[in-house]
Amino acid sequence: MMPTVICPNCLKENALDQALTAQSNQNVIFHCQNCDYTLRNIETSKG
């Protein structure tokens, strides 16, 4: 079963592989399929 993430805008669940996109600079882009909300440059840790 694929993990899900919850949109901070509409609070609907999205499949992890469809909602998050990794960038080459270790940051992530979130895009909600339901409400079209996008959050860019989410910082992650490398560990």
Order of alpha helices (4+ residues) and beta strands (2+ residues): beta-beta-alpha-beta-beta-beta
